[in-house]
Structure formats: C-alpha cells, structure tokens
Amino acid sequence: MPWLIGLCLGAAFGNVSYGTALISTVNATELNDQTLKNWIEADTSRPFSGVAMIAQNGKVLARYHSKGIPVEGQFVIASITKQMTAALVLAHANQNNWSLSDSAQQWAEGLPAYQTSVTLAGLLNHSSGVIAPERPIYPAKPATFRYSNWGYDLLGKALTKVDQQSFAAQLNQAFALCDMGSAFAPTMNQSVQSAANLVSGWQEDVNHQRSLLMSYWPPSRVASGGVVASADDLVAWSECLHTGKLGVSQTQLTQNSVTRDHRWGELNYGAGLQWTETKHGLEFSHSGYVPGYVSTMTHYPQKRLTLVVLENVSWTTADMTRAFAPHDKIREHLLALSID
C-alpha cells in the first residue's frame, strides 16, 4: 500500500499519535536576528557562507543569511536527508507493509547475498556492516556503528519496491503534506540545478582556495543525502515529523539505537537521527557533508525548538572541526540559553 494512503487511513481511524504541547517559550529579547548574527560573526575560525535559522513551535525567532545568499535559498541538505528516508521506512512499518527485522535482501536490489543477515533496522542505524557495494560486509558485531551512505541508498531502493512508486515521489508527497514549498527530491527529470532559488555550491581545498562545484550529488543516491530544501522547509519538516503528522512516534525514532563517537561526544543513533539528553531535554540532530554543501539541524521536542544551518561551501575535510565550527558554536550558544 502506498505510504500516504496508509497514513491517511491511520489518521482517520485515530491510529496516529501526536507530540506533546509546547512547554515553554524562548524570551524574544534573548534570541532574535541580532543575537544570532552576533553568535555567527564572533566565530573567527572561518567565514560563514549560508543561512542559519532558529524556530520554536514552527515560528521563526531568529534568522541570518550571508551577503549575496537569499534567506529563502535552496541548498542540497546532505545527510539531513537520512531522517526523511527513515521516516518513510517507519511509516511503512506502521502500516505492516514490512517489518524492520526483514532481510534487506528481500527488498533492496543490488545488495549481495552476504552470509550475515542484513536487516532494514541495521541499515537505519548503521549497524549492518554494509559500507559499499565493492567492499565486503564487516564482521558481525552486534550494535556496532559504522556510518554508511550506501545503506541509505539501499533503503531508497527498498522503499520504491514496497510502495510501488518511486522513492522521490514518496518524499515529494511527504514534503507536500508538511507544507515544504520549495523542497524536492531530485530525479533525472528534475535535477538539482532546476531549483529556482538554488544557492550554487563551492568546494574548498586544503589550501583554503574555493572552486565552483561542477557536479552535484547524483539523483540515484538521493536517499542518503540529495534532497534540496530551504531553511524554512526544514523548520516545517521538523515540526511535521516531531508532532506526529507523518505518523512516526518519538519512540520509533529512538528504538534500536546504537552509540557512536561524535565531535559532540558519545551520541545515540536510531532511525536517521542522532539523539542525546541536554539541558533542554532530548535533542535530535544530524549534520551533513556532500560536495558543495554542509548542514546541521537539531530539534528539542520538549521545547519545540529547531536549529537549521545550511552552507554552500564544503570546507576542506583536512579539519572537520573547522568545517563545522560555526554550526557547533551556534548549537553551544542555544544550549546555554535559559529556557524556563
């Protein structure tokens, strides 16, 4: 059954659970456009090139955009896409179209017949050991995190098979449901470059020289990192996902989690999202890095608070701390705010 039809039927019969009500409100005198500007411009580790936005309950509290980059600009959001892929996987599980314990070989074409069983759940939380088609599976070690873009590309193929319509079509339906007006999943017929407000991507080399991106993340790999969206679109997505509009619960997002080492410390990884406890309660997060673009999004469901950072430069991987420095600093400032 197509996931959207199943979702509508579930909502009609009261089977969709929704998030909790807003608990508290950020003081507008503490967080506004000027505050966010000050946070970004105080960080001198490297230039900032993009858009940053903080919203609560779907309402934008603070926004910042670099000179020459429109606040409504569209970016390739990289691995923030993974939570979108995961949401569709979970929606189909809710509708009993498959089980997360199903063998991935049953659904995903192109996955070799490994001796070790690879499940959909293992692809979701990066514990499957599947890294790339030309590489053998890692030895089975339960709950071992090994990040895999290919695992999410396989989930995109699996979603096409279970839904009987393309993965991109399913994502675009979700975006329409969530009122994400400029978001889309690129295809061969609708390329990244077709985006009306696309912010062109740039790459930085080890000498900190930038060059214009000439080749974008391929449509065949959209499930792992290829969605195009604006910061406003991602605020809308965050509200849609975490208030239950997509029929996915917080429990589903955190179940079957494994731990991972991260620049923020040890985090849990569930269904396309990292999560940990903070002073603002539970934090869901993901960063992304593809040629031409880097991104970060965090969400605090107890505060209904969302942070989105999108940049159009893939800063050199020689120093990943520097590559994500402004993103991490904004997060640190946000976590330091007192929200009663």
LOTINU-617402 format. One record per residue: x, y, z of N, C-alpha, C in turn. Coordinates in steps of 0.2 Angstrom, whole numbers, plus 5000, padded with zeros to 4 digits. Each point is the difference from the previous one (the first is absolute). Layout:
! LOTINU-617402
XYZXYZXYZ...
This chain:
! LOTINU-617402
500449945000499650065000500450065000499950054996500450065000499950035007500650035002500150025007499550065002499950044995499550065001499349985001499849954996499349985001499949965007500549965002500049975006500050055006500450054999500050065005499450035001499650014995499450045000499549955003500049944999499549955003500249995007500650005002500250005007499750065004500150064997499850065003499250005001499749974995499250005000499849965006500349955001499849955005500350015007500450065001500350025006500649965002500449974995500649965002500650045000500050074999500650044999500150045007500549995003500250045006500350064999499950055004500350074998500450025006500450054999500550025005499750045006500450015005499750045006500050074998499650035004499950085000500650035001500150074998500550045001500150015008500649995003500150015007500250075002500450034996500350065002500150044994500250075001500150044994500750045001500350004995500750045000499850075000500450045005499950075001500350034993499550044997500250044994500650055001500150025006500550055001500749965000500049935002500649965000500249984993499549994996500149964994499650044994500450034996499750044994500650004994499850044995500550004994500750025003500050065004500650035002500449955004499749965004500349955005500449954995499649974995500349954996500650034996499950064998500550034996500650015004500050025006500550015005500449935001499649955001500349935001500449984994499750014994500449984994500650044998499950075001500650044998500550005006499949975006500550005005500549944999499849954996500449954998500550014994500650005002500550024995500449944997499749945001500449944998500050004992499550034997499950004993499550044998499950024994499450044998499449965000499450035001499449964999499650024994499849954996499750014994499349964999499550035002499349975000499550035003499549965003499450025004500049965006499850045006499949975006499350025003499749965003499350015002499849965007499750045004499749975006499350015001499649955001499350005000499749975006499550025003499649965005499350004998499749945001499349994999499950014992500550004996499950014993500050084998500150045005500150074999500850025001500250044994500750025000500150055005500549995005500250055005500650044998500549964996500650044998500249974993500350044996500249984993500650044998500549974997500650034997500149984994500250044995500349984994500650044997500549974997500650034998499850054994500450054999499950044995500049974993499550014996500049974993499649935000499849985006499649935001499350025003499549994996499350015002499849965006499650025004499849965006499649944998499750014994499549954997500449954995500750015000500449964996499949925001500149974995499949925000500849975000500149955004500649975001499949934999500549964998500049935001500249995007499549965004500050005007500449945002500449964996500449955002499749955004500349975005499749955004499550015005499750075000499450015004499449964996500249994994499549954996499949945003500449975004500049935002499350005005499950055004499449995004499450004996500050034994499450004996499949934997500549974998500049934998499849955005500350015006499849965006499250015002499850064999499350015002499549964995500249994994499649964995500149935002500649985001500049935002499649985006500050055005499649985006499250014999499850044995499350014998499849934997500449974996499849944997500049945005500450005005500049965006499450005004499850075001499350015004499449974996500150004993499449974996500149934999500549975003500149924999500149984993500350054996500349994994500649965000500450005005500649965002500150015007500549965002500350005007500750025000500250045005500750035000500549945001499749945002500549945000500049964994499750034995500049964993500750014998500249944996500650014996500050054995500650045000500050054995500149974993500249944999500149974994499349994997499549995004499349994997499750064997500350065002499750064997500550054996500649995001500550054997500449964994499850024994500449974995500750035000500549954998500750035000500449985006499749975005500349985007500249934999500749995000500249934999499749955006500149944998499749955005500549985005500150055005500549995005499849945004500549975003499949945005499650035006500250065002499750035006499450034998499449995004499450044998500050075001499850044995500050075000499250025001499850035005499350025001499950084998499450014999499850074999500250045006499949985006500250035007500750025000500449954997500850015000500250054995499650014995500250054995499850075003499450005004499850075003500550025005500349965004500450035005500749994999500249984994500749994998500449945003499649955002500449955004500049944996499850004993500049944996500749984998500550045000500649984997500150014993499550024997500050014992500250074999500650014996500350064999499950034993500249954995500050024993500049934996499750014994499949944996500649964999500650034999500649974998500449975007499750025006500449985006499649945003500349955003499749955004499750035006499549965003499650025006500550005006500050045004500450005006499849945004500549975004499849945004499450025005499549965001499550015004500250025007499850065002500150025007499450035002499649975004499350035002500150085003499650044997499950075003500750044998500349984995500650044998499950054995500150065001499850064995500650014995499849994994500450024994499650034995500250074999499650044996500049984993499450004997499949974993499550044996500350044995499550034995499749954996500449954998499749954996499449965003500049995007499549975003499350044999500150075000499450044999499850004992500549994996499850004993499649934999500249955003499649945000499350005003499950045005499450015003499550044995500350054996499650034995499849954995500449954998499849954995499449965003500149985006499549965004499350045000500050065001499450045001499750004993500450004994499650004994499749944999500349945002499749944999499449995004500050025007499449995004499450044999500250064997499450054999499850004993500449974995499849994993499950074997500350055003500250064996500750025002500350054996500650025002500250035006500649995003500250035006499950075000500250044995499950074999499350025001499549964996499350025001499850005007500249955003499849995007500250065005500650024999500350055004499650074998499950014993499750064998499350005003499649945001499450005003500050025007500649985004500150025007500150075000500450034996500150075000499450044999499549984996499450034999499650005006500049945003499650005006500250045006500750015000500350055005500150074998499750024994500050074998500750024999500449964997500750024998500050024993499950074999499850024993500650004995500650005002500550004995500549945001499849955004500449945001499849954994500549964998499949954995500549945000499949944998500549954999500250004993500650024998500250004993499949934996499950004994499949954996500450014993500049954996500350024993499650054996499450015002499650054996499950065004500250005006500050065004500750015004500450034997500750005003500150055006500549995003500250055005500050074997500350014995500150074996499350034998499549965000499350034998499750045006500349995006499750045006500050084998499450035001500050074998500450045004500149995007500450045004500749965003500249964995500649965002500650055002500349985006500650045001500649954998500450034995500549964997500549975005500249944999500549975005500750024998500550005005500750014999500449955004500649984998500449965004500650035002500349995006500650035002500549945000500650024998500649955000500450015006500549965001500450005006500450075001500150044995500350065000499550065001499349985001499550055002499850044994500149974994499850034994499349974997499650044998499349974998499950004993499749954997499849994993499349985000499650034995499349994998499949924999499549985004499849934999499749984993500349954997499849994993499549934999500049965005499749945000499649995007499349995000499750005006499849935002499849995006499949935003499549974995500149944998499649974994499349985003499550014995499349985002499949935002500449954998500049935002500249995007500250055003500349995007499650065005499450024998499750055003499849985007499949935001499749985007500650015005500650004999500550015005500250075001499850054995500350075001499850054995499549984996499950054994499450045000499650015005499450045000500250074999499650044997500150084999499550035004500250055004499550035005500350075002499650045003500150065003500049995008500350055003500050005007499250005003499650044997499350005002499749934998500249974995499749934999500249955005500650015003500249955005499750025007499950065001499650015006499349975000499750004994499349974999500149935000500549974998500149935000500149985008500450035003500149995007499350005004499650054999499450005003499549944998500049994994499649944997500249935003500749995000500249945003499949995007500250055004500049995007499350025004499550024996499350005003499649954997500349954997499649944998499650004994500150064996499650004994500149954995500649975000500249954995499949935003499750005006499849935003500649975003500550035002500649975003500150035007500149955004500050025007500850015003500150045005500650015003500349935002499649965002500349935002500349964994499750014994500249974994500750034998500150065001500650044998500649985004499849985007500649985004500149925001499549964998500149935001500549974996500349955002500549964996500650054999500250045005500550055000500749965001500550034997500749985002500450065002500550005003500450065002500650014995500150064999500650024995500450065003500650004999500550055002499950064995499950065003499950064996500450065003500150054996500350065002499750035006499349995001499750025006500049955006500449954999500049945005499649944998499949965004499649934999499350024999499749984994499350014999499749934998499350005000499649954998499850014993500049954996499750004993499449954999499550034998499449954999499850004993499450034998499850004994500150064996500650014997500250064996500150065004500149995007500150065004500449985006500550045002500350005006499650025006500149985006499650035006500449995006499950055004500350005007499650055005500249995006499750055005500450065001499650065000500350065001499650045006500350065001499650045005499350024998499950004993499450014997499649944999500249945003499649944999500349964994499749964997500249964995500250044994500649984997500250044994500149954994499650014995500149964994500450044995500549974996500450044996500349964994500350044995500449974995500350054996500649994998500450044996500149974993500250044995500149974994500650034996500349964996500650034996500049964993499850044995500149974993500450064996500349984994500350054997499650064998500350065003499650064999499650035005499849955005499650025006500149975006499950045006500049975006499450025004499849965005499350025003500049975007499650035004499849975007499350025002499749955003499350025003499949965006499850045005499849975007499350025002499749955004499350025002500049975007499650045004499949995007499249995001499849945000499249995000499750035006500350005006499750035006499950075000500450034996500050084999499750024993499949954996499850014993500450054997500749995001500550054997500449964995500150044994500449974995500650054998500549974998500650044997500249974994500050044995500249984993500650044998500649974997500550044997500249964994500050054994500149974994500650054997500549964997500550044997500249974993500250054995500149984993500849994999500449985005500749994999500149935003500349954997500349955004500750015002500150025006500650025002500549945001500650014999500549954999499949955006500049934998500049955005500649995004500550044998500749995004499950025007499450045002499950025007499250005001499749955002499350005000499750045006500550015005499750045005499950074998500550034995499950064997499450004995499949954997499549994995499350015003499949985006499450015003500050055006500550045001500150045005499450055002499850044995499450045001499449975002499949944997499449965002500049985007500649975002500149985007499950065005500350064998500050055005499250035001499750004994499350025001499649955004500149945000499749955004500250015007500650015001500350015007499650065003499950064997499750065002499349985002499749964995499249995001499949955006500549965001499949955006500250045007500450064999500150045006499450045002499650024996499450045001499649975006499750045004499649985006499350004997499749945000499350004997499649975006499650045004499649975006499449974998
